[in-house]
Amino acid sequence: MGTTPDVSVIIVSYNTRELLRECIESILCEQGDGLAVEVIVVDNASADGSAAMVAERFPQARLIANPDNRGFGAACNQGLEIAQGRYALILNADIRAQPGALQRLVGFMGAHPDAAICGGQLRYPDGRVQPSCARDLTLWWVFCEQSMLAKLFPRARLFGGYWRTHWDFSATIETEQVMGACMMLRRPFPRFDEDYFLYCEDTDLCYRVRQAGGKIHYVHDAVFVHHLGASGEPQRAQMVIYYNRGKERYFRKFHGAWQARVCRWLNKGGALLRVLLGLGGVVLTLGRRAGFRRYAATFWQVWRAN
């Protein structure tokens, strides 16, 4: 690339070939009007031909094809090592940038030199807004999540405050963290802790950046459509296990062993609650709804793993 790109978009790929294609196409559509974009794809040993598709259809993209699945944070770090842009945008493979989204994030970083990280607004394919930024992770928020209070009362600040579900995400704000699914970084690029395989590495990174004095912002008018959890849906139990272990590692690293133990027992309690709910559904429907059996079986695996 002859000139320095404005932004290096780093996409970690794992078995989402068609969504990855749509993601890259949406990024390339953003080029022009003074915006130079570098695309870096790090494929974590996908079995669906994702890496071959990128090599064939997008020769301008820089491709790293890992021989095994290194995890999300480690793959992001591989991309950051070779990124040439003034900024780096970590982007999930199951995301489509909406027109002007990259330009707005780059423009925001240029206008706010004290911003170390910013993230855009994430939406479901049907247009509903996803939680796009969050507060600091605490044991209270873990309790609200695992007890299902956050799900039952999402509009209550007391219970839904972690994911800010009491709010409509309609304004640009300074926040404690943005999602690793869509996270723009300023140079010198911070690195993810590779001891997190999947989930909470973004929470860890944002916490460390803020501890070092950096500011984090959510940018409401930079919109991205997110097919949430596409690569992990076939392995739901394992995804929940990774998420729970990520939370436990976060508490152990920043708040000590006793908070990590409390987090572990909250996670186990939440899994057991969901097993019981699933079994209750089986009984009430006389076993006619397979979804309840799958739900109970999934969280039984989670409970045993934790």
Residue frames as qw, qx, qy, qz and C-alpha x, y, z in Angstrom:
[[0.000, 0.890, 0.456, 0.000, 0.00, 0.00, 0.00],
 [0.487, 0.493, -0.003, 0.721, 1.58, 3.21, -1.19],
 [0.139, -0.577, 0.185, -0.783, 0.18, 5.60, 1.41],
 [0.013, 0.023, -0.830, 0.557, -0.48, 5.12, 5.10],
 [0.290, -0.503, -0.736, -0.347, -4.04, 3.86, 5.54],
 [0.339, -0.524, 0.140, -0.768, -6.37, 5.87, 7.75],
 [0.711, -0.307, 0.443, -0.451, -7.57, 2.66, 9.38],
 [0.264, 0.229, -0.929, -0.122, -6.56, -0.98, 9.43],
 [0.786, -0.176, 0.057, -0.590, -9.66, -3.14, 9.82],
 [0.067, 0.315, -0.939, 0.118, -8.73, -6.39, 11.59],
 [0.809, -0.072, -0.104, -0.574, -11.29, -9.17, 11.18],
 [0.227, -0.289, 0.918, -0.152, -10.94, -12.42, 13.12],
 [0.701, 0.139, -0.386, -0.583, -12.61, -15.23, 11.21],
 [0.195, -0.160, 0.952, -0.175, -13.89, -18.60, 12.37],
 [0.129, 0.291, 0.939, 0.131, -16.34, -20.59, 10.24],
 [0.255, 0.716, 0.420, -0.496, -18.45, -17.65, 9.05],
 [0.454, 0.036, 0.541, 0.707, -17.48, -17.63, 5.35],
 [0.140, 0.654, 0.564, 0.484, -20.54, -15.94, 3.87],
 [0.288, -0.920, -0.239, 0.115, -20.87, -13.41, 6.68],
 [0.541, -0.480, 0.243, 0.646, -17.13, -12.72, 6.38],
 [0.378, 0.307, 0.535, 0.690, -17.57, -12.03, 2.66],
 [0.066, -0.850, -0.440, -0.282, -20.38, -9.57, 3.40],
 [0.486, -0.783, -0.070, 0.381, -18.27, -7.95, 6.13],
 [0.509, -0.233, 0.355, 0.749, -15.29, -7.35, 3.84],
 [0.229, 0.532, 0.556, 0.597, -17.52, -6.05, 1.04],
 [0.213, -0.910, -0.352, -0.049, -19.11, -3.56, 3.43],
 [0.515, -0.651, 0.109, 0.547, -15.66, -2.35, 4.50],
 [0.457, 0.027, 0.486, 0.745, -14.38, -1.95, 0.95],
 [0.095, 0.754, 0.533, 0.373, -17.49, 0.07, 0.10],
 [0.349, -0.879, -0.186, 0.266, -16.33, 2.60, 2.71],
 [0.566, -0.205, 0.258, 0.756, -13.15, 3.45, 0.80],
 [0.250, 0.564, 0.399, 0.678, -12.98, 6.74, -1.01],
 [0.215, -0.895, -0.192, -0.342, -13.87, 10.31, -0.08],
 [0.031, 0.768, -0.468, 0.436, -10.45, 10.64, 1.52],
 [0.743, -0.431, 0.436, -0.267, -10.66, 7.40, 3.55],
 [0.512, 0.457, -0.724, -0.072, -7.93, 4.82, 2.92],
 [0.833, -0.324, 0.273, -0.356, -8.67, 1.38, 4.40],
 [0.254, 0.405, -0.878, -0.012, -6.43, -1.62, 4.96],
 [0.884, -0.196, -0.036, -0.423, -8.20, -4.97, 5.47],
 [0.111, 0.420, -0.881, 0.186, -6.47, -7.65, 7.55],
 [0.873, -0.187, -0.168, -0.419, -8.16, -11.04, 8.01],
 [0.061, -0.421, 0.869, -0.253, -6.88, -13.45, 10.65],
 [0.814, -0.068, -0.362, -0.450, -8.49, -16.84, 10.14],
 [0.411, -0.467, 0.700, -0.352, -8.48, -19.18, 13.12],
 [0.078, -0.134, 0.979, 0.133, -8.35, -22.48, 11.21],
 [0.655, 0.242, 0.172, -0.694, -11.89, -22.29, 9.81],
 [0.435, 0.001, 0.888, 0.148, -13.17, -25.54, 8.32],
 [0.490, 0.665, 0.518, -0.222, -15.58, -23.86, 5.89],
 [0.605, 0.404, 0.353, 0.588, -13.11, -22.45, 3.39],
 [0.089, -0.959, -0.181, 0.198, -13.10, -18.92, 4.80],
 [0.394, -0.631, 0.372, 0.555, -9.37, -18.38, 4.25],
 [0.436, 0.130, 0.695, 0.556, -9.51, -19.67, 0.67],
 [0.184, 0.821, 0.526, 0.124, -12.49, -17.42, -0.07],
 [0.189, -0.913, 0.033, 0.359, -10.58, -14.35, 1.16],
 [0.442, -0.387, 0.556, 0.588, -7.50, -15.25, -0.87],
 [0.370, 0.341, 0.729, 0.463, -9.58, -15.74, -4.02],
 [0.082, 0.820, 0.526, 0.213, -12.11, -12.92, -3.79],
 [0.179, -0.984, 0.000, -0.016, -10.18, -10.22, -1.92],
 [0.821, 0.193, -0.131, 0.522, -6.52, -10.32, -3.04],
 [0.120, 0.712, -0.162, 0.673, -6.07, -6.78, -1.69],
 [0.687, -0.665, 0.074, -0.282, -6.70, -8.03, 1.85],
 [0.169, 0.539, -0.782, 0.266, -3.79, -9.17, 4.02],
 [0.890, -0.217, -0.233, -0.325, -4.53, -12.73, 5.15],
 [0.070, -0.458, 0.831, -0.306, -3.09, -14.62, 8.11],
 [0.844, -0.094, -0.375, -0.371, -4.27, -18.24, 8.05],
 [0.355, -0.535, 0.686, -0.343, -3.59, -19.86, 11.41],
 [0.428, 0.131, -0.880, -0.160, -3.10, -23.65, 11.46],
 [0.332, -0.404, -0.824, 0.219, -5.16, -23.85, 14.64],
 [0.233, -0.831, -0.337, -0.376, -7.64, -21.73, 16.58],
 [0.442, 0.177, -0.430, 0.767, -5.56, -19.34, 18.65],
 [0.192, -0.653, -0.578, 0.450, -8.50, -17.56, 20.24],
 [0.207, 0.905, 0.327, 0.177, -9.89, -14.09, 19.64],
 [0.277, -0.929, 0.136, 0.205, -7.39, -11.94, 21.54],
 [0.602, -0.346, 0.535, 0.481, -4.33, -13.70, 20.16],
 [0.510, 0.477, 0.566, 0.438, -5.66, -13.40, 16.60],
 [0.050, 0.982, 0.179, 0.041, -6.37, -9.70, 17.11],
 [0.441, -0.759, 0.320, 0.355, -2.79, -9.23, 18.30],
 [0.634, 0.055, 0.575, 0.515, -1.50, -10.90, 15.14],
 [0.324, 0.772, 0.425, 0.345, -3.41, -8.34, 13.10],
 [0.215, -0.972, -0.011, 0.095, -2.25, -5.44, 15.25],
 [0.653, -0.433, 0.375, 0.495, 1.38, -6.49, 14.76],
 [0.465, 0.143, 0.559, 0.671, 1.20, -5.90, 11.01],
 [0.157, 0.863, 0.480, -0.035, -1.37, -3.07, 10.89],
 [0.464, 0.138, 0.141, 0.864, -0.15, 0.00, 9.03],
 [0.072, -0.765, -0.441, -0.463, -3.11, 2.33, 9.64],
 [0.021, -0.480, 0.312, -0.820, -3.25, 5.42, 11.82],
 [0.620, -0.225, 0.434, -0.614, -6.02, 3.62, 13.69],
 [0.171, 0.053, -0.973, -0.144, -6.98, -0.04, 13.98],
 [0.670, -0.112, 0.068, -0.730, -10.57, -1.26, 14.00],
 [0.125, -0.057, 0.984, -0.109, -11.20, -4.67, 15.56],
 [0.617, 0.131, -0.107, -0.769, -14.30, -6.01, 13.82],
 [0.628, 0.012, 0.758, -0.174, -16.18, -9.29, 14.13],
 [0.087, -0.064, 0.804, 0.585, -16.57, -11.27, 10.93],
 [0.030, 0.543, 0.833, 0.102, -20.37, -11.32, 11.39],
 [0.018, -0.712, -0.257, 0.653, -20.67, -7.52, 11.14],
 [0.432, 0.566, 0.432, 0.554, -21.63, -5.28, 8.21],
 [0.202, -0.328, -0.122, 0.915, -20.55, -1.65, 8.31],
 [0.284, 0.801, 0.523, -0.063, -23.35, 0.72, 7.36],
 [0.475, 0.642, 0.139, 0.586, -22.57, 3.63, 4.99],
 [0.000, 0.815, -0.155, 0.558, -20.34, 6.22, 6.63],
 [0.808, -0.580, -0.104, -0.014, -19.67, 4.18, 9.79],
 [0.803, -0.061, -0.051, 0.591, -15.89, 3.94, 9.37],
 [0.266, 0.562, 0.050, 0.781, -15.60, 7.57, 8.38],
 [0.449, -0.774, -0.092, -0.437, -17.48, 8.61, 11.53],
 [0.851, -0.472, -0.056, 0.223, -15.24, 6.56, 13.83],
 [0.666, 0.163, 0.032, 0.728, -12.08, 7.86, 12.16],
 [0.030, 0.690, 0.117, 0.714, -13.46, 11.39, 12.29],
 [0.632, -0.744, -0.122, -0.178, -14.29, 11.05, 15.97],
 [0.834, -0.296, -0.024, 0.466, -10.77, 9.87, 16.82],
 [0.476, 0.376, 0.095, 0.789, -9.30, 12.76, 14.84],
 [0.183, -0.723, -0.125, -0.654, -11.49, 15.29, 16.63],
 [0.696, -0.671, 0.095, -0.238, -10.86, 13.81, 20.12],
 [0.499, 0.560, -0.616, 0.241, -7.12, 13.26, 20.59],
 [0.306, -0.417, 0.691, -0.505, -7.71, 12.17, 24.20],
 [0.907, 0.041, 0.125, -0.400, -9.80, 9.17, 23.01],
 [0.226, -0.454, 0.852, 0.134, -7.77, 5.97, 23.19],
 [0.126, 0.183, 0.959, 0.176, -10.65, 3.73, 22.08],
 [0.490, 0.199, 0.118, -0.840, -14.05, 4.24, 20.50],
 [0.209, 0.154, 0.956, 0.136, -16.79, 1.92, 19.33],
 [0.284, -0.093, -0.402, -0.865, -19.88, 2.19, 17.18],
 [0.651, 0.009, 0.363, -0.666, -23.54, 1.33, 17.58],
 [0.009, -0.074, 0.976, 0.204, -24.35, -2.34, 17.02],
 [0.649, 0.124, 0.100, -0.744, -27.72, -3.38, 15.64],
 [0.593, 0.100, 0.799, -0.032, -29.43, -6.69, 15.05],
 [0.176, 0.102, 0.711, 0.673, -30.31, -7.46, 11.42],
 [0.024, -0.692, -0.702, -0.165, -33.92, -6.45, 12.16],
 [0.097, 0.701, 0.067, 0.703, -32.77, -2.96, 13.18],
 [0.633, -0.754, -0.164, -0.057, -33.03, -3.29, 16.96],
 [0.127, 0.802, -0.479, 0.335, -30.12, -1.77, 18.87],
 [0.846, -0.140, -0.452, 0.248, -27.77, -4.17, 20.67],
 [0.528, -0.817, 0.059, 0.223, -25.98, -3.22, 23.88],
 [0.662, 0.658, -0.081, 0.350, -22.99, -1.41, 22.38],
 [0.217, 0.548, -0.514, 0.623, -21.10, -0.23, 25.47],
 [0.737, -0.460, -0.495, 0.014, -20.99, -1.22, 29.12],
 [0.356, -0.857, 0.258, -0.271, -19.94, -0.23, 32.60],
 [0.064, 0.520, -0.826, 0.207, -17.15, -1.81, 34.65],
 [0.742, -0.138, -0.633, -0.174, -17.71, -5.49, 35.39],
 [0.251, -0.430, 0.610, -0.617, -18.52, -6.09, 39.08],
 [0.023, -0.077, -0.985, 0.155, -19.83, -9.03, 41.07],
 [0.385, 0.399, 0.460, -0.693, -23.18, -7.27, 41.35],
 [0.537, 0.462, -0.317, -0.630, -23.56, -7.29, 37.57],
 [0.257, 0.186, -0.940, -0.125, -22.59, -10.97, 37.46],
 [0.176, 0.230, 0.833, -0.471, -25.27, -11.67, 40.05],
 [0.475, 0.470, 0.153, -0.728, -27.87, -9.72, 38.03],
 [0.464, 0.400, -0.632, -0.475, -26.97, -11.66, 34.92],
 [0.228, 0.102, -0.968, 0.033, -26.88, -15.11, 36.48],
 [0.205, 0.289, 0.744, -0.566, -30.03, -14.60, 38.56],
 [0.179, 0.467, 0.710, 0.496, -31.76, -13.42, 35.35],
 [0.062, -0.754, -0.390, 0.526, -32.75, -10.15, 37.01],
 [0.074, -0.449, 0.350, 0.819, -31.04, -8.27, 34.17],
 [0.026, -0.142, -0.823, -0.549, -33.14, -10.21, 31.66],
 [0.105, -0.620, -0.773, 0.090, -36.40, -9.86, 33.61],
 [0.092, -0.916, -0.261, 0.290, -35.94, -6.14, 34.28],
 [0.656, 0.224, 0.203, 0.691, -33.74, -4.78, 31.47],
 [0.082, 0.769, 0.181, 0.608, -35.11, -1.24, 31.82],
 [0.592, -0.801, -0.084, 0.022, -34.25, -1.05, 35.52],
 [0.262, 0.815, -0.442, 0.269, -30.94, 0.74, 36.04],
 [0.570, -0.563, 0.543, -0.251, -30.34, -1.32, 39.19],
 [0.836, -0.028, 0.549, 0.005, -30.41, -4.63, 37.30],
 [0.753, 0.543, 0.288, 0.235, -29.67, -3.72, 33.67],
 [0.079, -0.961, 0.154, 0.216, -27.01, -1.13, 34.31],
 [0.600, -0.372, 0.554, 0.441, -24.01, -3.18, 33.20],
 [0.431, 0.266, 0.664, 0.550, -25.12, -3.45, 29.57],
 [0.086, 0.250, 0.024, -0.964, -26.93, -0.09, 29.85],
 [0.013, -0.349, -0.857, -0.378, -30.17, -1.76, 28.68],
 [0.026, -0.714, -0.543, 0.440, -32.13, 0.94, 30.55],
 [0.016, 0.660, -0.188, -0.727, -30.89, 3.34, 27.86],
 [0.755, 0.573, 0.290, -0.133, -31.51, 3.55, 24.09],
 [0.668, -0.156, 0.390, 0.615, -27.88, 4.19, 22.97],
 [0.375, 0.813, 0.395, 0.207, -29.00, 7.35, 21.16],
 [0.016, -0.985, 0.168, -0.048, -26.11, 9.67, 22.13],
 [0.687, 0.408, -0.426, 0.424, -22.32, 9.65, 21.99],
 [0.587, -0.782, 0.098, -0.186, -20.88, 9.26, 25.50],
 [0.173, 0.555, -0.770, 0.264, -17.70, 8.50, 27.39],
 [0.912, -0.234, -0.119, -0.315, -18.03, 5.00, 28.81],
 [0.591, -0.576, 0.565, -0.014, -16.09, 2.32, 30.69],
 [0.399, -0.181, 0.826, 0.354, -15.93, -0.15, 27.80],
 [0.641, 0.419, -0.204, -0.610, -17.05, -0.80, 24.25],
 [0.940, 0.047, 0.314, -0.124, -17.53, -4.18, 22.61],
 [0.401, -0.429, 0.676, 0.445, -14.62, -6.08, 21.09],
 [0.580, 0.486, 0.639, 0.137, -16.95, -6.78, 18.16],
 [0.346, 0.790, 0.218, 0.457, -16.38, -3.17, 17.03],
 [0.541, -0.762, -0.028, 0.353, -13.49, -1.39, 18.72],
 [0.534, 0.748, -0.082, 0.385, -11.25, 1.31, 17.20],
 [0.727, -0.520, -0.047, 0.446, -7.80, 1.77, 18.75],
 [0.191, 0.962, -0.192, 0.043, -5.34, 4.66, 18.61],
 [0.766, 0.298, -0.361, 0.441, -1.59, 4.18, 18.24],
 [0.170, 0.353, -0.918, -0.063, 0.40, 2.90, 20.00],
 [0.736, -0.179, -0.435, -0.486, -1.99, -0.03, 19.76],
 [0.506, -0.414, 0.642, -0.400, -2.61, -1.81, 23.08],
 [0.391, 0.163, -0.880, -0.213, -2.56, -5.61, 22.98],
 [0.808, -0.325, -0.146, -0.469, -5.11, -8.11, 24.20],
 [0.411, -0.450, 0.757, -0.236, -4.28, -10.51, 27.04],
 [0.562, 0.242, -0.691, -0.384, -3.97, -13.83, 25.20],
 [0.010, -0.041, 0.934, -0.354, -4.79, -15.85, 28.31],
 [0.573, 0.358, 0.403, -0.617, -8.45, -15.14, 27.53],
 [0.359, 0.093, 0.826, 0.425, -9.39, -17.55, 24.75],
 [0.086, -0.457, -0.576, -0.672, -12.74, -15.95, 23.99],
 [0.374, -0.789, -0.390, -0.292, -14.84, -13.31, 25.80],
 [0.517, -0.831, -0.108, 0.172, -13.83, -10.66, 28.36],
 [0.659, -0.026, 0.134, 0.740, -10.53, -9.87, 26.63],
 [0.122, 0.639, 0.258, 0.714, -12.21, -6.63, 25.51],
 [0.519, -0.819, -0.196, -0.147, -13.32, -5.88, 29.09],
 [0.774, -0.391, 0.029, 0.498, -9.74, -6.48, 30.25],
 [0.505, 0.283, 0.212, 0.787, -8.25, -4.26, 27.53],
 [0.097, -0.779, -0.247, -0.568, -10.63, -1.37, 28.20],
 [0.652, -0.742, -0.136, 0.079, -9.95, -1.58, 31.94],
 [0.726, -0.230, 0.095, 0.641, -6.17, -1.45, 31.41],
 [0.320, 0.497, 0.260, 0.764, -6.44, 1.44, 28.95],
 [0.306, -0.837, -0.216, -0.399, -8.53, 3.46, 31.42],
 [0.750, -0.586, -0.069, 0.299, -6.15, 2.62, 34.28],
 [0.621, -0.016, 0.181, 0.763, -3.38, 4.13, 32.14],
 [0.021, -0.513, -0.112, 0.851, -5.40, 7.33, 31.68],
 [0.007, -0.067, -0.680, -0.731, -6.99, 6.65, 28.30],
 [0.477, 0.251, 0.332, -0.774, -10.59, 7.59, 27.53],
 [0.161, 0.172, 0.930, 0.281, -13.17, 5.36, 25.87],
 [0.375, 0.287, 0.071, -0.879, -16.15, 6.59, 23.88],
 [0.417, 0.396, 0.816, 0.056, -19.27, 5.12, 22.34],
 [0.084, 0.255, -0.317, -0.910, -20.13, 6.81, 19.01],
 [0.518, 0.339, 0.659, -0.426, -23.85, 6.47, 18.38],
 [0.594, 0.667, 0.017, -0.449, -24.01, 7.47, 14.71],
 [0.217, 0.490, -0.809, -0.244, -21.39, 4.96, 13.49],
 [0.822, -0.010, 0.293, -0.488, -23.73, 2.04, 12.85],
 [0.175, 0.342, -0.905, -0.181, -22.83, -1.63, 12.30],
 [0.864, -0.093, -0.115, -0.481, -25.19, -4.57, 11.80],
 [0.071, -0.453, 0.862, -0.213, -24.12, -7.51, 13.97],
 [0.827, -0.084, -0.460, -0.311, -25.26, -11.12, 13.54],
 [0.376, -0.661, 0.522, -0.388, -24.57, -11.74, 17.22],
 [0.610, -0.330, 0.702, -0.160, -22.72, -14.98, 18.03],
 [0.799, 0.431, -0.206, -0.366, -22.84, -16.45, 14.52],
 [0.481, 0.475, -0.733, 0.072, -19.58, -18.42, 14.79],
 [0.060, -0.243, 0.840, -0.481, -20.45, -19.77, 18.25],
 [0.698, -0.062, 0.054, -0.711, -24.11, -20.72, 17.87],
 [0.838, 0.084, -0.507, -0.181, -23.47, -24.40, 17.02],
 [0.618, 0.008, -0.633, 0.466, -21.36, -24.74, 20.21],
 [0.303, -0.772, -0.097, -0.550, -23.45, -22.76, 22.66],
 [0.809, -0.568, -0.122, 0.088, -22.39, -24.62, 25.80],
 [0.747, -0.017, -0.023, 0.664, -18.70, -24.12, 25.02],
 [0.168, 0.609, 0.095, 0.769, -19.28, -20.43, 24.31],
 [0.529, -0.768, -0.097, -0.347, -20.94, -19.94, 27.70],
 [0.868, -0.356, -0.071, 0.338, -18.08, -21.82, 29.36],
 [0.554, 0.286, 0.016, 0.782, -15.54, -19.52, 27.68],
 [0.136, -0.730, -0.117, -0.659, -17.57, -16.49, 28.79],
 [0.722, -0.676, -0.107, -0.103, -17.75, -17.67, 32.40],
 [0.829, -0.184, -0.026, 0.527, -14.04, -18.46, 32.51],
 [0.356, 0.520, 0.065, 0.774, -13.26, -15.07, 31.02],
 [0.380, -0.792, -0.074, -0.472, -15.18, -13.33, 33.81],
 [0.844, -0.514, -0.048, 0.146, -13.42, -15.42, 36.44],
 [0.719, 0.124, 0.005, 0.684, -10.01, -14.60, 34.97],
 [0.081, 0.706, 0.082, 0.699, -10.89, -10.90, 34.91],
 [0.575, -0.768, -0.023, -0.282, -11.77, -10.87, 38.61],
 [0.887, -0.297, -0.007, 0.355, -8.71, -12.92, 39.55],
 [0.602, 0.344, 0.052, 0.719, -6.41, -10.60, 37.60],
 [0.056, 0.568, 0.015, 0.821, -7.78, -7.26, 38.80],
 [0.516, -0.573, 0.062, -0.633, -9.66, -7.93, 42.03],
 [0.226, -0.452, 0.790, -0.347, -8.10, -10.98, 43.65],
 [0.203, 0.029, -0.972, -0.112, -8.76, -14.68, 44.17],
 [0.173, 0.311, 0.778, -0.518, -11.76, -14.31, 46.49],
 [0.465, 0.488, 0.051, -0.737, -13.76, -12.29, 43.93],
 [0.383, 0.309, -0.756, -0.432, -12.86, -14.85, 41.28],
 [0.045, -0.097, -0.977, 0.183, -14.21, -17.61, 43.55],
 [0.330, 0.440, 0.499, -0.670, -17.44, -15.68, 44.16],
 [0.448, 0.464, -0.351, -0.678, -17.78, -15.15, 40.39],
 [0.233, 0.156, -0.938, -0.202, -17.32, -18.89, 39.83],
 [0.082, 0.282, 0.890, -0.350, -20.08, -19.79, 42.26],
 [0.393, 0.512, 0.178, -0.743, -22.39, -17.19, 40.77],
 [0.393, 0.377, -0.636, -0.546, -21.72, -18.72, 37.36],
 [0.130, -0.029, -0.991, 0.027, -22.46, -22.21, 38.72],
 [0.229, 0.395, 0.657, -0.600, -25.63, -20.97, 40.36],
 [0.426, 0.492, -0.136, -0.747, -26.77, -19.34, 37.13],
 [0.328, 0.228, -0.840, -0.367, -26.14, -22.54, 35.18],
 [0.012, -0.187, -0.948, 0.258, -28.10, -24.61, 37.72],
 [0.339, 0.451, 0.357, -0.744, -31.00, -22.15, 37.63],
 [0.469, 0.433, -0.403, -0.656, -31.18, -22.53, 33.85],
 [0.190, 0.070, -0.974, -0.097, -31.03, -26.32, 34.06],
 [0.141, 0.336, 0.798, -0.480, -34.02, -26.25, 36.42],
 [0.406, 0.500, 0.058, -0.763, -35.90, -23.85, 34.17],
 [0.377, 0.321, -0.715, -0.494, -35.26, -26.11, 31.18],
 [0.113, -0.095, -0.983, 0.105, -36.43, -29.20, 33.06],
 [0.266, 0.414, 0.539, -0.683, -39.50, -27.28, 34.23],
 [0.450, 0.444, -0.277, -0.724, -40.29, -26.52, 30.61],
 [0.274, 0.141, -0.921, -0.238, -39.91, -30.21, 29.71],
 [0.047, 0.264, 0.885, -0.381, -42.37, -31.20, 32.45],
 [0.318, 0.485, 0.303, -0.756, -44.92, -28.48, 31.62],
 [0.518, 0.465, -0.374, -0.612, -44.92, -29.36, 27.91],
 [0.916, -0.022, 0.361, -0.173, -44.87, -33.13, 28.55],
 [0.592, -0.303, 0.594, 0.452, -41.58, -33.36, 26.69],
 [0.609, 0.637, 0.457, 0.118, -43.06, -32.13, 23.42],
 [0.218, 0.968, -0.122, 0.031, -40.73, -29.13, 23.11],
 [0.888, 0.100, -0.119, 0.433, -37.20, -30.24, 22.24],
 [0.226, 0.737, -0.173, 0.613, -35.91, -26.72, 22.86],
 [0.578, -0.712, 0.207, -0.340, -36.38, -27.10, 26.61],
 [0.964, -0.174, 0.094, 0.177, -34.38, -30.36, 26.60],
 [0.666, 0.474, -0.069, 0.572, -31.56, -28.73, 24.64],
 [0.113, -0.814, 0.162, -0.545, -31.58, -25.73, 26.99],
 [0.778, -0.576, 0.201, -0.154, -31.32, -27.94, 30.08],
 [0.941, 0.055, 0.075, 0.326, -28.61, -30.10, 28.47],
 [0.431, 0.698, -0.120, 0.559, -26.60, -27.03, 27.44],
 [0.227, -0.769, 0.299, -0.518, -26.50, -25.56, 30.92],
 [0.926, -0.357, 0.123, -0.002, -25.88, -28.95, 32.52],
 [0.805, 0.312, -0.059, 0.501, -22.65, -29.01, 30.48],
 [0.108, 0.751, -0.179, 0.626, -21.91, -25.46, 31.69],
 [0.654, -0.667, 0.168, -0.315, -22.57, -26.40, 35.33],
 [0.966, -0.145, 0.066, 0.202, -20.28, -29.46, 35.11],
 [0.646, 0.495, -0.084, 0.575, -17.49, -27.45, 33.45],
 [0.034, -0.721, 0.215, -0.658, -17.55, -24.79, 36.16]]
